[in-house]
Amino acid sequence: MNKFAIAAATALTLTMANAAFAQQSTQAPMTLAAGEVTKTKEAASDTWITTKVKADLMTEKGVPGGDIKVETNKGVVSLSSDTAVTAAQKEAAIAIAKKIKGVQAVSADGLKAE
């Protein structure tokens, strides 16, 4: 093989490798960033839902909002308590949580009924 053929083959190989590397390095961070943004949005949304449900429970008369623990995961709100609540208080807490924008479902299995 002559020197020109070797140089041409090397240049072509390096060009192709560089293009493949450039394509990989520009797409991978974008994909990663998109995934991180989605996770951040979910976390922020869940935090907002939890805060809003807790605030609404605290301001509702007849509902022991201070005794009810609120957790949210991907829009699913879980209500629980260490102290017993009445059936009416449990239903009111569920109704309050369901009214909040972004709530996908409400689980009140953790609320102890009297």
Sequence and secondary structure as in RCSB ss.txt:
>XXXX:A:sequence
MNKFAIAAATALTLTMANAAFAQQSTQAPMTLAAGEVTKTKEAASDTWITTKVKADLMTEKGVPGGDIKVETNKG
VVSLSSDTAVTAAQKEAAIAIAKKIKGVQAVSADGLKAE
>XXXX:A:secstr
  HHHHHHHHHHHHHHHHHHHHHHHHHHHHHHHHHHHHHHHHHHHHHHHHHHHHHHHHHSTTS GGGEEEEEETT
EEEEEESS B HHHHHHHHHHHHTSTT  EEEEEES B 
